[in-house]
Amino acid sequence: MSSSAASVAPAFKPLRVLGWSGVALLGATSVGILAWSRGETVNALWMVVAALCVFAISYRFHSAWLMAKVLTLDELRATPAEVNSDGRDYVKTNRWVVFGHHFAAIAGPGPLVGPVLAAQFGYLPGMLWMLIGATLGGAVHDSVILFCSIRRRGKSLGQMVREEVGPFAGVIALVSIVAIMIILLAVLALVVVKALAERPWGLFTIAATMPIAVVMGLAMRGVGHSGRALGWISAGGVVALLAAVWGGQFLHGTALEQMLTLKGTTLAWWIMGYGFLASVLPVWLLLAPRDYLSTFMKIGTVLALGVAVIVLAPTLKMPAVTKFIDGTGPVFAGPVFPFCFITIACAAVSGFHSLVASGTTPKLLARETDIRIVAYGAMVTEMCVGIMALIAACAMSPGEYFAINMAGPRRWLTIARRSWPGHCRR
């Protein structure tokens, strides 16, 4: 290093310290305003600022410390994708594609439905749970599980329990995992079926992602995962996805509309068929590229919501804490502890996340150091999704929120009007 460069470099360190100190101060101020506001309206923009500051600080400092000091990642150590490469399940993949696959797998309806339901306690409990739990709990958990799986040749959680604890514990773990998967997938499939049944436009868009993903998978397989090639493939996939969303409106009155107007039972069978197909085909052909493609839609929607909050600056009509923290809530019965944290399950240590982090993801990573982006980065990104869902729920009038999210809306709408007369419209 030249003497001039050496004299300039130290000057930037105080600026970096000052900059990150400003980010920390801004984040603390935002959380403080949201936490201590009582009786007055609060702008939703403070919640966006708080989430971005926590995201930036946790990823820059906490994740770096976790990877370097606790997990001690080794960039030169061969990963299972390299050692066990078979062209089907074990495939070295670009870290951004793996990030998209991992994020799409963990960020299902959970970060959207959970915060909306937990809004009955007010915006403060759910917000604090996501900001603290996602960074100090969920992101650490996902990173550690992914690290352990990679160091054990990409083995699943049940296999690792069998090796480390014993055969009996391994059998119990495998049976429990299967039970959890059946229950979880049944709930998630029910949400999807309810959303797409007899809705040809939505089903057309979802179905169109499959051939688009196959073409992207073949393209990445043919030209590789280099930055420029992946950029062109991604751009083409996003354009095709947006065209599918836009083109669904022209189905009305066509034979294709009748074909895609499916009842719930029929749609459920098709979903099971897709699950089987995605599990037996090579991971690079359908599963990974489709998850990667859907991530653009998910993150793009979250960014659009963030921009809308910045531009419109809506106020949070739901109070910081409601009287329903005692467990008498109309959306679901249960006190704020522990039901808020159970409802927003994806904000912290999630058993489903451990299955994803020890499933397909460890078989795709090209380097150990990609754990930081894939596991930690996906978790804090999911936190931002949950924050946006919480803002959407709490920006509604309490009366409208309770009328939408519970049974017997008229009775509870009357109660909500009495509790918050200034925020409930007829």
Secondary structure by P-SEA (a helix, b strand, c coil): ccaaaaaaaaaaaaaaaaaaaaaaaaaaaaaaaaaacccbbbbaaaaaaaaaaaaaaaaacaaaaaacccccccccccccccccccccccccccaaaaaaaaaaaaccaaaaaaaaaaccccccaaaaaaaccccccaaaaaaaaaaaaaaaccccaaaaaaacccaaaaaaaaaaaaaaaaaaaaaaaaaaaaaccccaaaaaaaaaaaaaaaaaaaaaaaccccaaaaaaaaaaaaaaaaaaaaacccccccaaaaaacccaaaaaaaaaaaaaaaaaccccccaaaaaaaaaaaaaaaaaaaaaaaaaaccccccccccccccccccccccccaaaaaaaaccccccaaaaaaaaccccccccccccccccaaaaaaaaaaaaaaaaaaaaaccaaaaaaacccaaaaaaaaaaaaccccccc
